[in-house]
Amino acid sequence: MDENEKPQLYDLVFPPGTPRSIIRDIINKYDDVELIDTPEKLTFANMDGDVRNLIAARGKKETMIEVEALFKAKIKEFIGE
């Protein structure tokens, strides 16, 4: 990899209403994942085309696959599935 090239990074956008404890657990577990906010267009109900800043985790692909699996498990645990 050239010194000017940066590794490809991937985002996992947390749905609005995600408990802060889940986000905090994920960010604390993975040192190479950063918390970002990302503008996203929302198109549902009365928010057709509204742009909102959503919270996301950003990291390398391999790590983000693990993050996604952990996120799904924690959400299922939270809602009692």
N, C-alpha and C positions, 0 to 999 in steps of 0.2 A: 504494500500500500504506500503510495506517495505521501510524503509528510504533509502536503496540503490537502489531501483527501481526508474527509471525516467519515467514520463508520455510519452506515444507514441506521437511523433510529426510528422506532415505532411507538405509536401512542395508543394507550387504552383509555378511552374517555369514560369517566364515571357518570352513570345516569344521575340526573338531579334527584336529590333525596337520599343518596348513598350515605349511610352513617359515617360520621367522621372517624369513629373508632376503627372501621374497616380500612379506610384510606390511610390512617396513621399506622396501623399494623403493617400494611403492605410497604409503605415508604420506609419504615424502620427496619423491616426484614431485609430489604435489598439496597445495599449501599450504592449500586450503580444505576438506580432508578431515581429520576427526579420528578418532582411534582410541578406541573405547569398549568397555566390556564390557556385555553384555546377558544377562539371565537368560532361558533358553529351556528349555522342557520337552522332554525327550528320550524318545522312545517306540520303542525298538528293543532287541533282545536282553533282557538282564536290567535295563535302565534304564527300564522302563515308568513314565513320569511323573516321573522324577527331574529336578530343576531344576539346570542347570549354567550358570555364567557363561561365555558364549562371546565371543570377540573379534570385533568388527565395525568396519567403516569407515562413517562417517556424513558425508553431504554433500548438496548439491543434486542434483536428478534428473539433469540433463545431465552433471554431473561423475561421478556414480555409474554412469551407463551406460558412460562411458569406463573407469572403475575396474574394472567387471565384465569388460569386454573384455580389459583388460590382465591381470587376475587369471587369466582362462581361458587366455590365451596363455602366461603364466608357469608355470602348473600343467602345461600340456601339454608345455612345454619341460622342466620338472623331471622328469616321468615318462617322457620320451623318446618322445612321440608325434609 
